[in-house]
Amino acid sequence: MLKKNKKILITGAAGFIGSHLAEFFVSKGFNVIAFDRYNSFNTFGWLDFSHLKNKIEFIFGDIRDYDSVNSAVKKCDAIIHLAALIGIPYSYESPAAYLKTNIEGTYNILESVKNNKISQVIITSTSETYGSAQSKKINEDHPYSAQSPYAATKISADQLSLSYYKSFNTPVKIIRPFNTYGPRQSSRAIIPTIISQSLNSNSIVLGNIDTSRDLTYVSDTCRGFYEIFKCKKLIGEVVNVGSDNEISIKNIVSDLKIITNQKLKIKIDKKRLRPKKSEVLRLRCNSDKLFKYTGWRPSIAFKLGLQKTYEWFSSKENKKFYKDKKYII
């Protein structure tokens, strides 16, 4: 039986997925400790605006620092590790920052889990580890292909995590979400980029519009985390989470045209293009493994999710968080 009063540490809890996940686990009756990077303003990111903020314990530290990580891990029964640098364009600018955060940060979590009595740790991976799809749908046996420094660090973190499971019997699970979208997402992501521009103009400035992605609404991704968390049989396993569909960037714009009733026009900005060999052309998830072990299926169809996301971004209180004309790397 799953103990609902367990203390769960969520790293990166102030961010997009992390904040939704913290709220999700609180709603399920868990005691959530949110770990996020120390800042002198004492701000908790998106959780500053959460109606559940008073039910969450906060710890500031640095995922790159073993002492602060280990101190936080000691207080918990289980860990969900999301803290990472995720922007692909910025990984071209500062690969070293990704090495320190994504690899060393994951090492600090794994070593702390190994040295304390922790029931399980879920390591958050990414579909970018697969590179451009070499088959119609991507299952967990698809080859890795690091087409960006970001992807290389996530592959390394995943392999390090599996090595701890095999070497030290560390109770590791790896969740590999495909592209998640929804309220609170960073402007680095494609859907916030398109929506925020559409709120002030009919002109949408983009890079490559022919690439396609498997897009999952954030509440479905959170349910995927929860189902993996509950399943003891997935210790030592890598598990995809995705919608089993794909949509091109230009078709996202077409769907938004219908929602907004705008005549949106796309303009290509070469500065937004990835290097040719670094561009991941298409991703489509095979989530049969997750369904086999947990019965999970996505519940929010893309057009409904896009509608919900647009409504959140277009509200007066949320528009202020986004700069529609600036290219965020």
C-alpha positions as CSV (number, residue, x, y, z in Angstrom):
1,M,0.0,0.0,0.0
2,L,1.3,3.5,-0.9
3,K,1.9,5.6,2.1
4,K,0.4,9.0,1.4
5,N,2.2,10.8,4.3
6,K,5.6,10.1,2.8
7,K,8.0,13.0,2.4
8,I,8.9,13.5,-1.2
9,L,11.7,15.8,-2.3
10,I,11.1,17.4,-5.7
11,T,14.2,19.1,-7.1
12,G,13.5,21.9,-9.6
13,A,10.1,22.3,-8.0
14,A,9.8,26.0,-8.8
15,G,9.9,25.5,-12.6
16,F,7.3,24.5,-15.1
17,I,6.8,20.8,-14.7
18,G,8.2,20.8,-11.1
19,S,5.6,23.3,-9.8
20,H,2.7,21.3,-11.4
21,L,4.2,18.1,-10.0
22,A,4.5,19.6,-6.5
23,E,0.9,20.6,-6.5
24,F,-0.1,17.2,-7.9
25,F,1.6,15.2,-5.1
26,V,0.2,17.6,-2.4
27,S,-3.3,16.9,-3.8
28,K,-2.6,13.2,-3.5
29,G,-1.9,13.6,0.2
30,F,1.9,13.6,0.2
31,N,4.2,15.8,2.2
32,V,6.2,17.7,-0.5
33,I,9.6,19.4,0.0
34,A,10.5,21.7,-2.8
35,F,14.2,22.0,-3.5
36,D,15.3,24.9,-5.7
37,R,18.3,27.1,-6.4
38,Y,19.2,29.5,-3.6
39,N,18.4,33.2,-4.5
40,S,18.7,36.3,-2.4
41,F,15.1,37.3,-3.1
42,N,13.8,34.2,-1.4
43,T,11.5,33.6,-4.4
44,F,9.9,30.2,-5.1
45,G,9.3,30.6,-8.8
46,W,5.9,29.5,-10.0
47,L,5.1,28.1,-6.6
48,D,5.0,31.7,-5.3
49,F,1.6,31.9,-7.1
50,S,0.3,28.5,-6.1
51,H,-2.8,28.1,-4.0
52,L,-1.0,25.2,-2.3
53,K,2.1,27.1,-1.4
54,N,1.4,26.9,2.4
55,K,1.3,23.1,2.2
56,I,4.7,22.8,0.7
57,E,8.1,23.0,2.6
58,F,10.8,24.8,0.8
59,I,14.6,24.3,0.8
60,F,17.0,26.4,-1.0
61,G,20.4,25.1,-2.2
62,D,22.3,24.3,-5.3
63,I,22.0,21.0,-7.2
64,R,25.7,21.3,-8.0
65,D,26.6,21.3,-4.3
66,Y,26.7,17.9,-2.6
67,D,26.3,19.3,0.9
68,S,23.1,21.1,0.3
69,V,21.7,18.2,-1.8
70,N,22.6,15.6,0.8
71,S,21.1,17.8,3.6
72,A,17.8,17.9,1.8
73,V,17.8,14.2,0.8
74,K,18.2,13.2,4.4
75,K,14.8,14.7,5.3
76,C,12.9,12.6,2.7
77,D,11.6,9.1,1.9
78,A,11.7,9.5,-1.9
79,I,13.1,11.8,-4.5
80,I,11.8,13.2,-7.9
81,H,14.8,14.8,-9.6
82,L,13.9,17.5,-12.2
83,A,16.5,20.2,-11.6
84,A,18.4,20.7,-14.8
85,L,19.4,23.2,-17.5
86,I,17.1,22.5,-20.3
87,G,17.4,25.1,-23.1
88,I,19.0,23.6,-26.1
89,P,20.2,26.9,-27.7
90,Y,21.9,27.9,-24.5
91,S,23.8,24.6,-24.4
92,Y,25.6,25.8,-27.5
93,E,26.7,28.9,-25.6
94,S,27.8,27.2,-22.3
95,P,28.2,23.4,-22.5
96,A,30.2,23.5,-19.2
97,A,27.2,24.8,-17.3
98,Y,25.2,21.8,-18.6
99,L,27.9,19.4,-17.5
100,K,28.0,20.8,-14.0
101,T,24.2,21.0,-13.5
102,N,22.9,18.0,-15.4
103,I,25.7,15.5,-14.8
104,E,27.2,16.6,-11.5
105,G,23.8,17.6,-10.2
106,T,22.5,14.1,-10.9
107,Y,25.6,12.5,-9.3
108,N,24.9,14.5,-6.1
109,I,21.4,13.2,-6.0
110,L,22.5,9.6,-6.7
111,E,25.3,9.7,-4.1
112,S,23.0,11.1,-1.5
113,V,20.3,8.5,-2.2
114,K,23.0,5.8,-2.0
115,N,24.2,7.1,1.4
116,N,20.8,7.5,2.9
117,K,17.8,5.2,3.3
118,I,15.7,6.4,0.4
119,S,12.9,4.2,-1.0
120,Q,13.3,5.4,-4.6
121,V,14.5,8.2,-6.8
122,I,13.0,9.1,-10.2
123,I,15.5,10.7,-12.5
124,T,13.9,12.9,-15.2
125,S,15.3,12.3,-18.7
126,T,14.2,13.7,-22.1
127,S,13.2,12.5,-25.5
128,E,16.1,14.6,-26.9
129,T,18.4,11.7,-25.8
130,Y,17.1,9.7,-28.8
131,G,17.9,12.4,-31.5
132,S,15.9,12.3,-34.7
133,A,13.5,9.3,-34.8
134,Q,15.0,6.3,-36.6
135,S,11.7,4.5,-36.6
136,K,8.0,5.6,-36.8
137,K,7.6,5.5,-33.0
138,I,10.3,5.6,-30.4
139,N,10.4,3.0,-27.7
140,E,13.0,2.7,-24.9
141,D,15.3,0.5,-27.0
142,H,15.8,3.3,-29.6
143,P,19.5,4.2,-30.0
144,Y,20.8,7.3,-28.2
145,S,22.0,10.2,-30.4
146,A,23.4,13.3,-28.8
147,Q,22.6,16.1,-31.3
148,S,23.3,18.9,-28.8
149,P,25.4,19.4,-25.7
150,Y,22.2,19.3,-23.7
151,A,21.2,15.9,-25.0
152,A,24.7,14.6,-24.3
153,T,24.5,15.6,-20.7
154,K,21.1,14.0,-20.3
155,I,22.3,10.7,-21.8
156,S,25.3,10.8,-19.4
157,A,23.0,11.5,-16.4
158,D,20.8,8.6,-17.4
159,Q,23.6,6.2,-17.8
160,L,25.2,7.3,-14.5
161,S,21.8,6.7,-12.9
162,L,21.5,3.2,-14.3
163,S,25.1,2.4,-13.2
164,Y,24.2,3.3,-9.6
165,Y,21.2,0.8,-9.9
166,K,23.5,-1.9,-11.3
167,S,26.5,-1.2,-9.1
168,F,25.0,-0.2,-5.7
169,N,21.3,-1.4,-6.1
170,T,20.2,2.2,-5.8
171,P,16.4,2.3,-6.3
172,V,16.5,4.3,-9.5
173,K,13.7,4.8,-12.0
174,I,14.1,6.9,-15.1
175,I,11.2,8.8,-16.6
176,R,11.6,10.0,-20.2
177,P,8.9,12.5,-21.0
178,F,8.6,13.7,-24.6
179,N,7.7,17.3,-25.1
180,T,5.4,18.6,-22.3
181,Y,3.4,21.8,-22.7
182,G,0.9,23.8,-20.7
183,P,0.5,26.8,-18.3
184,R,3.8,28.2,-16.8
185,Q,6.0,26.8,-19.5
186,S,9.2,28.8,-20.3
187,S,9.5,31.0,-23.4
188,R,12.3,28.8,-24.4
189,A,9.7,26.3,-25.6
190,I,7.8,26.4,-28.9
191,I,4.2,26.7,-27.7
192,P,4.8,29.6,-25.3
193,T,6.9,31.3,-28.1
194,I,4.0,31.0,-30.6
195,I,1.2,32.0,-28.2
196,S,3.0,35.0,-26.6
197,Q,3.7,36.4,-30.1
198,S,0.1,35.8,-31.2
199,L,-1.2,37.9,-28.3
200,N,0.3,41.1,-29.7
201,S,0.7,40.4,-33.4
202,N,-0.4,38.4,-36.4
203,S,3.3,37.8,-37.3
204,I,4.9,34.7,-35.7
205,V,8.7,34.6,-35.9
206,L,10.1,31.1,-35.8
207,G,13.0,28.9,-36.8
208,N,12.5,25.5,-38.4
209,I,8.7,24.9,-38.8
210,D,8.9,21.5,-40.4
211,T,10.2,19.6,-37.4
212,S,7.6,17.6,-35.5
213,R,7.2,16.7,-31.8
214,D,5.1,14.5,-29.6
215,L,3.3,16.9,-27.2
216,T,1.8,15.9,-23.9
217,Y,-0.3,18.2,-21.7
218,V,1.4,18.8,-18.3
219,S,-1.3,17.2,-16.2
220,D,-0.9,14.0,-18.2
221,T,2.9,14.2,-17.6
222,C,2.3,14.6,-13.9
223,R,0.1,11.5,-13.9
224,G,2.9,9.6,-15.7
225,F,5.3,10.6,-12.9
226,Y,2.7,9.4,-10.3
227,E,2.1,6.1,-11.9
228,I,5.8,5.4,-12.2
229,F,6.3,6.4,-8.6
230,K,3.7,3.9,-7.5
231,C,5.1,1.0,-9.6
232,K,7.7,-1.1,-7.8
233,K,8.4,-3.2,-10.9
234,L,9.9,-0.1,-12.7
235,I,12.9,0.2,-10.4
236,G,16.0,0.0,-12.7
237,E,13.9,0.8,-15.8
238,V,13.6,3.6,-18.3
239,V,10.0,4.6,-19.2
240,N,8.8,6.8,-21.9
241,V,5.9,9.2,-21.4
242,G,4.2,10.7,-24.5
243,S,1.0,11.1,-26.4
244,D,1.8,8.6,-29.2
245,N,1.2,11.4,-31.8
246,E,3.3,14.1,-33.5
247,I,2.6,17.5,-34.9
248,S,4.8,19.9,-36.9
249,I,5.5,23.4,-35.7
250,K,3.7,24.9,-38.7
251,N,0.6,22.8,-37.8
252,I,0.7,24.1,-34.2
253,V,0.4,27.6,-35.7
254,S,-2.5,26.4,-37.9
255,D,-4.3,25.0,-34.8
256,L,-3.8,28.3,-32.9
257,K,-5.3,30.2,-35.9
258,I,-8.6,28.4,-35.3
259,I,-8.5,29.0,-31.5
260,T,-7.6,32.7,-31.8
261,N,-9.5,33.4,-35.0
262,Q,-6.4,35.3,-36.2
263,K,-4.7,35.3,-39.6
264,L,-1.3,34.3,-38.3
265,K,1.6,34.6,-40.6
266,I,4.9,32.8,-40.1
267,K,8.3,34.6,-40.6
268,I,11.5,32.6,-40.5
269,D,14.4,34.0,-38.5
270,K,17.7,32.2,-39.4
271,K,19.0,33.1,-35.9
272,R,16.5,30.7,-34.5
273,L,17.6,27.7,-36.6
274,R,19.7,25.0,-34.9
275,P,22.9,23.9,-36.6
276,K,21.9,21.5,-39.4
277,K,23.4,18.4,-37.8
278,S,22.0,19.3,-34.4
279,E,18.3,19.7,-35.4
280,V,16.1,16.8,-34.2
281,L,13.7,16.4,-37.1
282,R,10.9,14.3,-35.5
283,L,10.0,12.6,-32.3
284,R,7.0,10.4,-31.7
285,C,6.6,8.4,-28.5
286,N,5.9,4.7,-28.0
287,S,4.5,4.6,-24.4
288,D,3.5,0.9,-24.5
289,K,5.8,0.1,-21.6
290,L,4.1,2.6,-19.3
291,F,0.7,1.3,-20.3
292,K,1.8,-2.3,-19.7
293,Y,2.9,-1.6,-16.2
294,T,0.5,1.1,-15.1
295,G,-2.4,1.5,-17.5
296,W,-1.4,5.1,-18.1
297,R,-2.8,6.8,-21.2
298,P,-2.9,10.6,-22.0
299,S,-6.4,12.1,-21.3
300,I,-6.0,15.6,-22.8
301,A,-6.1,15.7,-26.7
302,F,-3.7,18.3,-28.2
303,K,-6.3,20.8,-29.5
304,L,-7.9,20.9,-26.1
305,G,-4.6,21.2,-24.3
306,L,-3.6,24.0,-26.7
307,Q,-6.9,25.8,-26.0
308,K,-6.3,25.5,-22.2
309,T,-2.7,26.7,-22.6
310,Y,-3.8,29.7,-24.7
311,E,-6.4,30.7,-22.1
312,W,-3.8,30.7,-19.4
313,F,-1.2,32.7,-21.3
314,S,-3.8,35.2,-22.6
315,S,-5.1,36.1,-19.1
316,K,-4.1,39.6,-17.9
317,E,-2.3,38.3,-14.8
318,N,-0.1,35.9,-16.8
319,K,0.8,38.0,-19.9
320,K,3.2,40.1,-17.9
321,F,5.5,37.1,-17.4
322,Y,6.4,36.8,-21.1
323,K,8.3,39.0,-23.6
324,D,6.8,38.2,-26.9
325,K,9.4,39.9,-29.2
326,K,12.5,38.6,-27.5
327,Y,14.2,35.4,-28.6
328,I,14.8,33.4,-25.4
329,I,17.6,30.9,-25.6
